[in-house]
Structures are given as structure tokens and as C-alpha cells.
Amino acid sequence: MSHTVHPFSHRLGILRDWRSRWFAMKDKYKELLRGDIIIREYLMKRLRGMYVGGVEIERGQKSLRIVVKTSRPGMIIGKSAEGALKLKEDLLALMRKHKLLQASELKLDIEEIRSPESSAAIVAAMIAESLEKRLPFRRVMKQTMEKVMANRDVEGIKVYLGGRLGGAEMARSEELKKGRIPLQTLRADVDFAREKAHMTYGDIGIKVWIYRGEIFNKK
């Protein structure tokens, strides 16, 4: 029997690079990993609704670099970089609060995602936003899929919703697929993301797979 594997980790070292890039000895590894998880969870919660496609963390001997990928960089950076400075200060305060290993230099880079429709995390955030506005879930799924498939880079999309859909008493799941999603092909560039829509009657789980064609060695 085949097992369901995470599309990102399945391609690590082949197409994908790690989201945390650093090296640590045994004694510091646990502490640094805990720090990464706390920072990432804080940023995803704080920047919800700003269409963040991912957070990457790089550590050097004395430096810590956090890369936030978003399709709306202006919203995070703010007027004359006020937002970015405030976010940096809040991150330092968070690190002090949780007693994380301090780096002498903290860099916060905000990168723009040129085509947001081909990023699974951003598409999942769009669906969550629409569901929280109480729009009918089937219409949200269909409209989102059409919008994504209109993008030249995208060759297939699959969307899964699970929970009390439409406020029903009984939880169920719905799945829609358009185009092709080759999950077993290692050179297939499949982007995957999970998100939750927070409703008054409970959360609705969202999963999005986006297939962006195959990647070959540039020989």
C-alpha cells in the first residue's frame, strides 16, 4: 500500500530546500529548533490576512535572518518602513520572553511573491478569508480554482475542505480537482499548504495542492 506523504518533505533535497537553514551541535540543536517553531508560529498568526506564502529562517554564527515571503509586501513594510521596524522589535521582545538563544544581529527580509495564484499557502489563505466572510463554500472552491487555473504557470489544482461545512451539524469533507496533480513524481513541482478558517461553530480545515509543471536539470 502506498502511504500519503507530505508533498514538501517528499521533495526535500530534490526540488525543495529546507525552510530552516542552519547547523548546530547536539547541545544547541533542541533550543534552536524550539526557537524556529515559536518564531514561525508567531509570524503566521501575526501576519494572518497579509497573504504570507512562507517564512524561512537562516542562522549564522552570530546572525539570524528571517525571510517573509508575501504577495503584499507593502502591508507588512508600512509607511517609511515603520511596520517592518515594529515587527523586528516585536520579534526581539518575543525572543526575550521565551528565553530563546539571542543572535547579536537580527535581519528581517520581506520578499515579494510575483504570482500569488501559484502559491498554495496564499490560495489557502484566500479560501479561509472567503469562508470567514460566510460565503457558500462550493462557490468559494469553484471560483478560487478557476482563478488559479487562469494562471499560465499552473497545470493543476486540488482543494480539500473538512469540518462543519455550511454550518451543518455533522462534519464532512469536500474535495475538488482540476487539471492534474502527480504526487508521486519527484520532479513535479507540487506546492502544498494547510490552513484553518475560524468559524463561530468551529474550524474548517483547508488543504491546497498546486501543480506548476515539471522541473528538469538545466543542462
Secondary structure by P-SEA (a helix, b strand, c coil): ccccccccccccccccccccccccccccaaaaaaaaaaaaaaaaaaaccccccbbbbbbcccbbbbbbbcccccccccccaaaaaaaaaaaaaaaaaaccccccbbbbbbbbbccccccaaaaaaaaaaaaaacccaaaaaaaaaaaaaacccccbbbbbbbcccccccccbbbbbbcccccccccccccccbbbbbbcccbbbbbbbbbbcccccccc
